[in-house]
Amino acid sequence: MRDPWDDIPRATGPGSRTARLADADHPLDFYRGRDFEGRHLFWLECDASGAPPTDVPRIGGINVELREPKAGRWLLSLALRDSDQLEIFRPLCTNLLAATAPLSPEDGEKAVVIVLGRLKRWQDLLKRRNDDLLSRSEIIGLIGELLFLRDRVLGQLGDVEAVLAWRGPFGDEQDFIVGRGIIELKTQLATADRHFQITSEDQLDTTSGAIALCHQVLGIGASGQPGAVSLNAIVKGLLGRLDQQSGDAADIFRGSLIEGGYRERPEYDVEWWIPGEFRVYGVATGFPCIVAGSLPPGVSRVRYDISIAACAPFERTQAWLEEFVLGPV
C-alpha cells in the first residue's frame, strides 16, 4: 500500500523538517513531514489562547509533544520513533484527521482537546489489546458488521465514505450512519432464540434519523468451506481490497479495528462462520420498541428484547435497503 509520506523528502539539516499539508480540504492545519533522520512526522498548528495542556499521552514508539512556539499559537506533534509501529502511526494520523473534520478553522483549541482525547484512548487500547481477546459474542457481532460493510456498503458508497459510515467500534448507539439514515445490525447464530436484544432506549429512536434494523444469521462453518469466514479472514480480505483501492480508506479501517479492540490473533481463526439468512426491517410508527419519549421521568438505560416475529409487518426488501444506503429514504 502506498505510504502518504513516500513523496515527502527528508529534511536537509539537523533540527529541521519538511512539511506538506495533510489534507487541503480539512478545516485545520494538519501537516505530514520528515525530519533530518527521515522519520515520519505529523502535527497540528492552530491559534489558541492561554497555556497548552500539560497532560499529554505517551504511546509506545511514537513521540507526542504539545508546545506553544509563540504566543497564541499551539503545536501538537507526533513523531514516529520506531518504524515497526508504522502500521499504528499511519491509521492513527488518519483517525485524528477524521475526528476533527467537522470542526471549523476557529476551533483550534477544541481540536487539540479532541486529538489528546483520541491519543489517550489509543494509548489505553494499545496497552490492552495484547492481552484482551474479544469474547465469542463480540466476535459474532463484529463479523456481522464486517459482512455488512463488505457486502452492502462498499460498492454502494465510495471507499472512504463507506468506512467512515461504520460506527460500531466507537460506541455509538447504532452501527452505521449513512447520510441521514441509521443502520442497526443484529447478528445471531442460527441456533439462537429469535429475539433482538436492544441495549438502550436510544437505539431504535428515530428522532435523529430513519433507522433500518438488519438481522444477520450465521451458521457454523469450517476452514476451506465456500463462503465461510473467520474473523481474521474477513479482516484480511477487506484490508486487501481497501489497500488496492484507497490507502486513506484502508488506514481509516485499520484505525476503526483498533478502536474496536481487534488485532490479528491466531485464536480468531479457530471458528469459521457461514453467512445465512439476512432480513431488513424499517423502524416506523408502531414498531415494537421503547424510546426515550415513552419512558416515565427518571427512567433510563433500558435494556429489552424484541421478538423477531413481532417485527414481520415492518420487513423491507433488499432493494429498499440499497436505496437506504445510497441516501435518505
C-alpha atoms as a printed R data frame, in Angstrom:
    type eleno elety resid chain resno       x       y      z
1   ATOM     1    CA   MET     A     1   0.000   0.000  0.000
2   ATOM     2    CA   ARG     A     2   1.241   3.483 -0.835
3   ATOM     3    CA   ASP     A     3   2.517   5.444  2.172
4   ATOM     4    CA   PRO     A     4   1.412   9.145  2.116
5   ATOM     5    CA   TRP     A     5   4.905  10.037  3.396
6   ATOM     6    CA   ASP     A     6   6.662   8.401  0.418
7   ATOM     7    CA   ASP     A     7   6.619  11.616 -1.614
8   ATOM     8    CA   ILE     A     8   7.893  13.777  1.230
9   ATOM     9    CA   PRO     A     9  11.705  14.200  1.266
10  ATOM    10    CA   ARG     A    10  13.671  14.108  4.498
11  ATOM    11    CA   ALA     A    11  14.869  17.405  5.961
12  ATOM    12    CA   THR     A    12  18.269  18.667  4.827
13  ATOM    13    CA   GLY     A    13  19.744  19.584  8.191
14  ATOM    14    CA   PRO     A    14  19.634  18.654 11.897
15  ATOM    15    CA   GLY     A    15  16.702  20.230 13.731
16  ATOM    16    CA   SER     A    16  14.795  20.976 10.519
17  ATOM    17    CA   ARG     A    17  11.815  19.252  8.945
18  ATOM    18    CA   THR     A    18   9.939  19.175  5.690
19  ATOM    19    CA   ALA     A    19   6.213  19.906  5.683
20  ATOM    20    CA   ARG     A    20   3.263  19.145  3.465
21  ATOM    21    CA   LEU     A    21  -0.375  19.954  4.213
22  ATOM    22    CA   ALA     A    22  -2.036  16.651  5.112
23  ATOM    23    CA   ASP     A    23  -5.443  17.484  3.595
24  ATOM    24    CA   ALA     A    24  -6.163  20.673  1.673
25  ATOM    25    CA   ASP     A    25  -9.904  20.247  2.325
26  ATOM    26    CA   HIS     A    26  -9.543  19.870  6.100
27  ATOM    27    CA   PRO     A    27 -10.611  22.972  8.081
28  ATOM    28    CA   LEU     A    28  -7.480  22.866 10.259
29  ATOM    29    CA   ASP     A    29  -3.750  22.951  9.543
30  ATOM    30    CA   PHE     A    30  -2.527  19.371  9.873
31  ATOM    31    CA   TYR     A    31   0.824  18.556  8.268
32  ATOM    32    CA   ARG     A    32   2.829  15.497  7.300
33  ATOM    33    CA   GLY     A    33   6.606  15.772  7.149
34  ATOM    34    CA   ARG     A    34  10.000  14.202  7.769
35  ATOM    35    CA   ASP     A    35  12.933  15.224  9.922
36  ATOM    36    CA   PHE     A    36  16.673  15.017  9.217
37  ATOM    37    CA   GLU     A    37  16.660  11.302 10.134
38  ATOM    38    CA   GLY     A    38  13.787  10.634  7.736
39  ATOM    39    CA   ARG     A    39  11.275   9.871 10.498
40  ATOM    40    CA   HIS     A    40   7.535  10.230  9.844
41  ATOM    41    CA   LEU     A    41   6.108  13.405 11.409
42  ATOM    42    CA   PHE     A    42   2.519  14.552 11.809
43  ATOM    43    CA   TRP     A    43   1.402  17.734 13.517
44  ATOM    44    CA   LEU     A    44  -1.358  20.285 14.061
45  ATOM    45    CA   GLU     A    45  -0.715  24.029 14.171
46  ATOM    46    CA   CYS     A    46  -3.545  26.197 15.465
47  ATOM    47    CA   ASP     A    47  -4.399  29.506 17.077
48  ATOM    48    CA   ALA     A    48  -5.170  29.199 20.774
49  ATOM    49    CA   SER     A    49  -5.191  31.269 23.933
50  ATOM    50    CA   GLY     A    50  -3.598  30.549 27.269
51  ATOM    51    CA   ALA     A    51  -1.140  27.815 28.128
52  ATOM    52    CA   PRO     A    52  -1.493  24.434 26.373
53  ATOM    53    CA   PRO     A    53  -2.478  21.374 28.438
54  ATOM    54    CA   THR     A    54   0.399  19.520 30.074
55  ATOM    55    CA   ASP     A    55  -1.209  16.067 30.294
56  ATOM    56    CA   VAL     A    56  -0.006  14.560 27.010
57  ATOM    57    CA   PRO     A    57  -0.488  10.793 26.441
58  ATOM    58    CA   ARG     A    58   2.523   8.578 25.752
59  ATOM    59    CA   ILE     A    59   2.247   5.943 23.034
60  ATOM    60    CA   GLY     A    60   4.955   3.323 22.553
61  ATOM    61    CA   GLY     A    61   7.165   4.052 19.558
62  ATOM    62    CA   ILE     A    62   5.600   7.484 18.957
63  ATOM    63    CA   ASN     A    63   6.767  10.770 20.490
64  ATOM    64    CA   VAL     A    64   3.912  13.149 21.314
65  ATOM    65    CA   GLU     A    65   4.638  16.795 22.117
66  ATOM    66    CA   LEU     A    66   2.398  19.823 22.727
67  ATOM    67    CA   ARG     A    67   4.021  23.242 23.000
68  ATOM    68    CA   GLU     A    68   3.470  26.928 22.329
69  ATOM    69    CA   PRO     A    69   6.180  28.039 19.852
70  ATOM    70    CA   LYS     A    70   4.873  31.605 20.027
71  ATOM    71    CA   ALA     A    71   2.124  33.424 21.893
72  ATOM    72    CA   GLY     A    72  -1.332  32.433 20.723
73  ATOM    73    CA   ARG     A    73  -0.094  29.537 18.584
74  ATOM    74    CA   TRP     A    74  -0.019  25.856 19.632
75  ATOM    75    CA   LEU     A    75   1.858  22.989 18.011
76  ATOM    76    CA   LEU     A    76   0.797  19.381 18.695
77  ATOM    77    CA   SER     A    77   3.192  16.947 17.028
78  ATOM    78    CA   LEU     A    78   3.641  13.201 16.633
79  ATOM    79    CA   ALA     A    79   6.977  11.678 15.574
80  ATOM    80    CA   LEU     A    80   7.380   8.013 14.673
81  ATOM    81    CA   ARG     A    81  10.356   6.859 16.723
82  ATOM    82    CA   ASP     A    82  10.031   3.110 15.991
83  ATOM    83    CA   SER     A    83   9.493   2.228 12.314
84  ATOM    84    CA   ASP     A    84   7.931  -1.088 13.392
85  ATOM    85    CA   GLN     A    85   4.963   0.989 14.615
86  ATOM    86    CA   LEU     A    86   4.197   2.435 11.150
87  ATOM    87    CA   GLU     A    87   1.079   0.251 10.883
88  ATOM    88    CA   ILE     A    88  -0.171   2.017 14.033
89  ATOM    89    CA   PHE     A    89   1.116   5.507 13.253
90  ATOM    90    CA   ARG     A    90  -0.453   5.843  9.809
91  ATOM    91    CA   PRO     A    91  -4.047   4.880 10.779
92  ATOM    92    CA   LEU     A    92  -3.726   6.927 13.980
93  ATOM    93    CA   CYS     A    93  -2.976  10.070 11.939
94  ATOM    94    CA   THR     A    94  -5.874   9.332  9.593
95  ATOM    95    CA   ASN     A    95  -8.123   8.789 12.612
96  ATOM    96    CA   LEU     A    96  -7.167  12.203 14.024
97  ATOM    97    CA   LEU     A    97  -7.941  13.899 10.708
98  ATOM    98    CA   ALA     A    98 -11.370  12.239 10.570
99  ATOM    99    CA   ALA     A    99 -12.183  13.073 14.204
100 ATOM   100    CA   THR     A   100 -11.559  16.794 13.686
101 ATOM   101    CA   ALA     A   101 -13.002  17.137 10.165
102 ATOM   102    CA   PRO     A   102 -16.402  18.511 11.369
103 ATOM   103    CA   LEU     A   103 -14.737  21.465 13.148
104 ATOM   104    CA   SER     A   104 -14.227  24.969 11.789
105 ATOM   105    CA   PRO     A   105 -10.897  26.809 11.291
106 ATOM   106    CA   GLU     A   106 -11.522  28.758 14.519
107 ATOM   107    CA   ASP     A   107 -11.818  25.570 16.614
108 ATOM   108    CA   GLY     A   108  -8.097  25.071 17.213
109 ATOM   109    CA   GLU     A   109  -8.320  24.583 20.978
110 ATOM   110    CA   LYS     A   110 -11.258  22.208 20.576
111 ATOM   111    CA   ALA     A   111  -9.254  20.245 18.015
112 ATOM   112    CA   VAL     A   112  -6.363  19.883 20.479
113 ATOM   113    CA   VAL     A   113  -8.770  18.560 23.127
114 ATOM   114    CA   ILE     A   114 -10.205  16.045 20.645
115 ATOM   115    CA   VAL     A   115  -6.753  14.923 19.484
116 ATOM   116    CA   LEU     A   116  -5.500  14.495 23.057
117 ATOM   117    CA   GLY     A   117  -8.639  12.513 23.882
118 ATOM   118    CA   ARG     A   118  -8.133  10.231 20.892
119 ATOM   119    CA   LEU     A   119  -4.463   9.763 21.752
120 ATOM   120    CA   LYS     A   120  -5.400   8.804 25.315
121 ATOM   121    CA   ARG     A   121  -7.968   6.317 24.025
122 ATOM   122    CA   TRP     A   122  -5.435   4.769 21.661
123 ATOM   123    CA   GLN     A   123  -2.894   4.646 24.472
124 ATOM   124    CA   ASP     A   124  -5.357   2.612 26.535
125 ATOM   125    CA   LEU     A   125  -6.435   0.436 23.593
126 ATOM   126    CA   LEU     A   126  -2.872  -0.414 22.592
127 ATOM   127    CA   LYS     A   127  -1.968  -1.311 26.171
128 ATOM   128    CA   ARG     A   128  -4.933  -3.676 26.460
129 ATOM   129    CA   ARG     A   129  -5.083  -5.280 23.065
130 ATOM   130    CA   ASN     A   130  -2.067  -7.557 23.586
131 ATOM   131    CA   ASP     A   131  -3.850  -9.232 26.489
132 ATOM   132    CA   ASP     A   132  -7.569  -8.967 25.791
133 ATOM   133    CA   LEU     A   133  -9.328 -11.358 23.442
134 ATOM   134    CA   LEU     A   134 -12.748 -10.454 22.127
135 ATOM   135    CA   SER     A   135 -15.497 -12.613 23.575
136 ATOM   136    CA   ARG     A   136 -17.375 -15.018 21.319
137 ATOM   137    CA   SER     A   137 -20.418 -12.746 21.255
138 ATOM   138    CA   GLU     A   138 -18.186  -9.765 20.380
139 ATOM   139    CA   ILE     A   139 -16.603 -11.781 17.559
140 ATOM   140    CA   ILE     A   140 -20.030 -12.708 16.165
141 ATOM   141    CA   GLY     A   141 -21.189  -9.087 16.329
142 ATOM   142    CA   LEU     A   142 -18.004  -7.815 14.679
143 ATOM   143    CA   ILE     A   143 -18.224 -10.392 11.883
144 ATOM   144    CA   GLY     A   144 -21.807  -9.310 11.218
145 ATOM   145    CA   GLU     A   145 -20.747  -5.664 10.932
146 ATOM   146    CA   LEU     A   146 -17.831  -6.533  8.646
147 ATOM   147    CA   LEU     A   147 -20.058  -8.663  6.404
148 ATOM   148    CA   PHE     A   148 -22.460  -5.745  6.124
149 ATOM   149    CA   LEU     A   149 -19.610  -3.363  5.308
150 ATOM   150    CA   ARG     A   150 -18.172  -5.756  2.713
151 ATOM   151    CA   ASP     A   151 -21.379  -6.873  1.012
152 ATOM   152    CA   ARG     A   152 -23.772  -3.936  1.337
153 ATOM   153    CA   VAL     A   153 -21.902  -0.673  1.931
154 ATOM   154    CA   LEU     A   154 -18.640  -0.916 -0.028
155 ATOM   155    CA   GLY     A   155 -19.561  -0.602 -3.680
156 ATOM   156    CA   GLN     A   156 -22.676   1.407 -2.822
157 ATOM   157    CA   LEU     A   157 -20.619   4.271 -1.379
158 ATOM   158    CA   GLY     A   158 -17.083   5.479 -2.012
159 ATOM   159    CA   ASP     A   159 -14.462   3.578 -0.025
160 ATOM   160    CA   VAL     A   160 -13.676   6.413  2.397
161 ATOM   161    CA   GLU     A   161 -17.353   7.258  2.878
162 ATOM   162    CA   ALA     A   162 -18.134   3.584  3.459
163 ATOM   163    CA   VAL     A   163 -15.546   3.000  6.188
164 ATOM   164    CA   LEU     A   164 -16.432   6.307  7.868
165 ATOM   165    CA   ALA     A   165 -20.072   5.167  7.947
166 ATOM   166    CA   TRP     A   166 -19.087   2.236 10.204
167 ATOM   167    CA   ARG     A   167 -19.618   3.491 13.754
168 ATOM   168    CA   GLY     A   168 -19.797   0.225 15.711
169 ATOM   169    CA   PRO     A   169 -16.227   0.387 17.081
170 ATOM   170    CA   PHE     A   170 -16.758   3.863 18.539
171 ATOM   171    CA   GLY     A   171 -19.551   3.009 20.958
172 ATOM   172    CA   ASP     A   172 -22.251   4.878 19.022
173 ATOM   173    CA   GLU     A   173 -25.846   3.837 19.598
174 ATOM   174    CA   GLN     A   174 -26.103   2.370 16.080
175 ATOM   175    CA   ASP     A   175 -23.635   0.511 13.860
176 ATOM   176    CA   PHE     A   176 -23.709   2.512 10.602
177 ATOM   177    CA   ILE     A   177 -24.678   6.082  9.721
178 ATOM   178    CA   VAL     A   178 -25.231   6.847  6.041
179 ATOM   179    CA   GLY     A   179 -26.393  10.373  5.286
180 ATOM   180    CA   ARG     A   180 -29.445  10.883  7.492
181 ATOM   181    CA   GLY     A   181 -30.094   7.145  7.606
182 ATOM   182    CA   ILE     A   182 -29.090   4.916 10.516
183 ATOM   183    CA   ILE     A   183 -28.494   1.170 10.410
184 ATOM   184    CA   GLU     A   184 -28.605  -1.072 13.455
185 ATOM   185    CA   LEU     A   185 -27.281  -4.579 12.853
186 ATOM   186    CA   LYS     A   186 -28.100  -7.636 14.950
187 ATOM   187    CA   THR     A   187 -26.109 -10.799 14.285
188 ATOM   188    CA   GLN     A   188 -27.038 -14.174 15.764
189 ATOM   189    CA   LEU     A   189 -26.174 -17.825 15.403
190 ATOM   190    CA   ALA     A   190 -28.774 -19.914 13.598
191 ATOM   191    CA   THR     A   191 -29.351 -21.776 16.873
192 ATOM   192    CA   ALA     A   192 -30.061 -18.629 18.936
193 ATOM   193    CA   ASP     A   193 -33.520 -17.702 20.173
194 ATOM   194    CA   ARG     A   194 -35.477 -15.477 17.803
195 ATOM   195    CA   HIS     A   195 -35.155 -12.190 19.626
196 ATOM   196    CA   PHE     A   196 -33.261  -8.948 19.159
197 ATOM   197    CA   GLN     A   197 -31.532  -7.548 22.218
198 ATOM   198    CA   ILE     A   198 -31.844  -3.749 22.389
199 ATOM   199    CA   THR     A   199 -29.327  -2.081 24.676
200 ATOM   200    CA   SER     A   200 -30.902   1.339 25.265
201 ATOM   201    CA   GLU     A   201 -33.969   3.479 24.708
202 ATOM   202    CA   ASP     A   202 -31.997   5.455 22.103
203 ATOM   203    CA   GLN     A   203 -31.013   2.561 19.854
204 ATOM   204    CA   LEU     A   204 -34.295   2.470 17.901
205 ATOM   205    CA   ASP     A   205 -35.315   6.096 18.445
206 ATOM   206    CA   THR     A   206 -35.905   7.654 15.006
207 ATOM   207    CA   THR     A   207 -35.697  11.218 16.342
208 ATOM   208    CA   SER     A   208 -32.176  11.551 14.909
209 ATOM   209    CA   GLY     A   209 -32.969   9.853 11.577
210 ATOM   210    CA   ALA     A   210 -34.645   6.945  9.791
211 ATOM   211    CA   ILE     A   211 -33.487   3.545 11.082
212 ATOM   212    CA   ALA     A   212 -33.076   0.235  9.262
213 ATOM   213    CA   LEU     A   213 -32.817  -2.746 11.622
214 ATOM   214    CA   CYS     A   214 -30.954  -5.619  9.944
215 ATOM   215    CA   HIS     A   215 -30.811  -9.222 11.146
216 ATOM   216    CA   GLN     A   216 -27.858 -11.381 10.043
217 ATOM   217    CA   VAL     A   217 -27.810 -15.097 10.852
218 ATOM   218    CA   LEU     A   218 -24.528 -17.045 10.984
219 ATOM   219    CA   GLY     A   219 -24.099 -20.786 10.724
220 ATOM   220    CA   ILE     A   220 -21.107 -22.823 11.872
221 ATOM   221    CA   GLY     A   221 -18.619 -23.320  9.036
222 ATOM   222    CA   ALA     A   222 -15.134 -24.707  8.503
223 ATOM   223    CA   SER     A   223 -11.870 -23.510  7.008
224 ATOM   224    CA   GLY     A   224 -11.919 -24.008  3.247
225 ATOM   225    CA   GLN     A   225 -15.711 -24.229  3.057
226 ATOM   226    CA   PRO     A   226 -17.065 -21.979  0.271
227 ATOM   227    CA   GLY     A   227 -18.333 -18.696  1.724
228 ATOM   228    CA   ALA     A   228 -17.015 -19.398  5.229
229 ATOM   229    CA   VAL     A   229 -15.133 -16.654  7.074
230 ATOM   230    CA   SER     A   230 -13.133 -16.394 10.260
231 ATOM   231    CA   LEU     A   231 -12.661 -13.035 11.922
232 ATOM   232    CA   ASN     A   232  -9.049 -12.839 10.695
233 ATOM   233    CA   ALA     A   233 -10.037 -13.915  7.180
234 ATOM   234    CA   ILE     A   234 -12.722 -11.280  6.672
235 ATOM   235    CA   VAL     A   235 -10.468  -8.538  8.070
236 ATOM   236    CA   LYS     A   236  -7.624  -9.634  5.782
237 ATOM   237    CA   GLY     A   237  -9.948  -9.673  2.776
238 ATOM   238    CA   LEU     A   238 -11.273  -6.187  3.477
239 ATOM   239    CA   LEU     A   239  -7.796  -4.769  4.048
240 ATOM   240    CA   GLY     A   240  -6.545  -6.318  0.822
241 ATOM   241    CA   ARG     A   241  -9.411  -4.746 -1.094
242 ATOM   242    CA   LEU     A   242  -9.007  -1.325  0.516
243 ATOM   243    CA   ASP     A   243  -5.212  -1.295  0.211
244 ATOM   244    CA   GLN     A   244  -5.566  -1.763 -3.546
245 ATOM   245    CA   GLN     A   245  -8.262   0.867 -3.992
246 ATOM   246    CA   SER     A   246  -7.771   3.571 -1.351
247 ATOM   247    CA   GLY     A   247  -4.918   3.984  1.099
248 ATOM   248    CA   ASP     A   248  -6.906   6.549  3.105
249 ATOM   249    CA   ALA     A   249  -9.865   4.186  3.441
250 ATOM   250    CA   ALA     A   250  -7.548   1.348  4.463
251 ATOM   251    CA   ASP     A   251  -5.983   3.467  7.217
252 ATOM   252    CA   ILE     A   252  -9.378   4.633  8.476
253 ATOM   253    CA   PHE     A   253 -10.463   0.988  8.565
254 ATOM   254    CA   ARG     A   254  -7.315  -0.053 10.461
255 ATOM   255    CA   GLY     A   255  -7.982   2.696 12.978
256 ATOM   256    CA   SER     A   256 -11.568   1.534 13.429
257 ATOM   257    CA   LEU     A   257 -10.377  -2.034 14.059
258 ATOM   258    CA   ILE     A   258  -8.048  -0.787 16.780
259 ATOM   259    CA   GLU     A   259 -10.900   1.268 18.285
260 ATOM   260    CA   GLY     A   260 -12.973  -1.925 18.325
261 ATOM   261    CA   GLY     A   261 -10.291  -3.888 20.194
262 ATOM   262    CA   TYR     A   262  -9.212  -6.091 17.289
263 ATOM   263    CA   ARG     A   263  -5.734  -7.191 16.381
264 ATOM   264    CA   GLU     A   264  -4.835 -10.298 14.416
265 ATOM   265    CA   ARG     A   265  -4.619 -13.277 16.755
266 ATOM   266    CA   PRO     A   266  -4.429 -17.000 15.919
267 ATOM   267    CA   GLU     A   267  -7.410 -17.539 18.227
268 ATOM   268    CA   TYR     A   268  -9.592 -15.697 15.692
269 ATOM   269    CA   ASP     A   269  -9.024 -18.444 13.117
270 ATOM   270    CA   VAL     A   270 -10.340 -21.253 15.302
271 ATOM   271    CA   GLU     A   271 -14.017 -20.717 14.458
272 ATOM   272    CA   TRP     A   272 -15.389 -20.195 10.951
273 ATOM   273    CA   TRP     A   273 -18.823 -18.909 10.062
274 ATOM   274    CA   ILE     A   274 -21.215 -19.163  7.123
275 ATOM   275    CA   PRO     A   275 -23.445 -16.115  6.418
276 ATOM   276    CA   GLY     A   276 -27.072 -17.210  6.373
277 ATOM   277    CA   GLU     A   277 -30.462 -15.536  6.383
278 ATOM   278    CA   PHE     A   278 -30.461 -11.751  6.184
279 ATOM   279    CA   ARG     A   279 -33.591  -9.701  6.822
280 ATOM   280    CA   VAL     A   280 -34.290  -5.961  6.914
281 ATOM   281    CA   TYR     A   281 -36.886  -4.072  8.953
282 ATOM   282    CA   GLY     A   282 -37.823  -0.417  8.756
283 ATOM   283    CA   VAL     A   283 -38.364   1.164 12.169
284 ATOM   284    CA   ALA     A   284 -41.576   3.158 11.823
285 ATOM   285    CA   THR     A   285 -44.673   4.137 13.796
286 ATOM   286    CA   GLY     A   286 -45.954   1.074 15.602
287 ATOM   287    CA   PHE     A   287 -42.650  -0.781 15.590
288 ATOM   288    CA   PRO     A   288 -42.283  -2.797 18.832
289 ATOM   289    CA   CYS     A   289 -39.687  -0.748 20.681
290 ATOM   290    CA   ILE     A   290 -39.114   1.509 23.678
291 ATOM   291    CA   VAL     A   291 -37.892   5.067 23.093
292 ATOM   292    CA   ALA     A   292 -36.922   7.851 25.472
293 ATOM   293    CA   GLY     A   293 -40.100   9.846 24.843
294 ATOM   294    CA   SER     A   294 -42.282   6.984 26.077
295 ATOM   295    CA   LEU     A   295 -40.481   6.481 29.393
296 ATOM   296    CA   PRO     A   296 -41.606   7.945 32.725
297 ATOM   297    CA   PRO     A   297 -39.430  10.779 34.068
298 ATOM   298    CA   GLY     A   298 -36.266   9.477 35.694
299 ATOM   299    CA   VAL     A   299 -36.248   6.129 33.863
300 ATOM   300    CA   SER     A   300 -33.285   5.486 31.523
301 ATOM   301    CA   ARG     A   301 -30.714   2.919 30.397
302 ATOM   302    CA   VAL     A   302 -33.386   0.445 29.418
303 ATOM   303    CA   ARG     A   303 -32.411  -2.973 28.022
304 ATOM   304    CA   TYR     A   304 -35.016  -5.253 26.490
305 ATOM   305    CA   ASP     A   305 -35.685  -7.970 23.913
306 ATOM   306    CA   ILE     A   306 -37.918  -7.807 20.838
307 ATOM   307    CA   SER     A   307 -39.465 -10.884 19.275
308 ATOM   308    CA   ILE     A   308 -38.374 -11.148 15.637
309 ATOM   309    CA   ALA     A   309 -41.847 -12.422 14.761
310 ATOM   310    CA   ALA     A   310 -43.345  -9.159 16.036
311 ATOM   311    CA   CYS     A   311 -41.224  -7.239 13.515
312 ATOM   312    CA   ALA     A   312 -42.652  -9.079 10.494
313 ATOM   313    CA   PRO     A   313 -45.113  -6.305  9.457
314 ATOM   314    CA   PHE     A   314 -42.151  -3.942  9.127
315 ATOM   315    CA   GLU     A   315 -39.979  -6.156  6.919
316 ATOM   316    CA   ARG     A   316 -38.472  -4.423  3.884
317 ATOM   317    CA   THR     A   317 -36.831  -5.649  0.677
318 ATOM   318    CA   GLN     A   318 -33.149  -5.749 -0.239
319 ATOM   319    CA   ALA     A   319 -33.868  -3.068 -2.861
320 ATOM   320    CA   TRP     A   320 -35.244  -0.824 -0.121
321 ATOM   321    CA   LEU     A   321 -32.040  -1.308  1.871
322 ATOM   322    CA   GLU     A   322 -29.874  -0.454 -1.143
323 ATOM   323    CA   GLU     A   323 -31.794   2.776 -1.593
324 ATOM   324    CA   PHE     A   324 -31.475   3.432  2.136
325 ATOM   325    CA   VAL     A   325 -27.675   3.009  1.984
326 ATOM   326    CA   LEU     A   326 -27.380   5.239 -1.063
327 ATOM   327    CA   GLY     A   327 -29.324   8.077  0.507
328 ATOM   328    CA   PRO     A   328 -32.218   9.097  2.740
329 ATOM   329    CA   VAL     A   329 -35.480   7.233  2.118
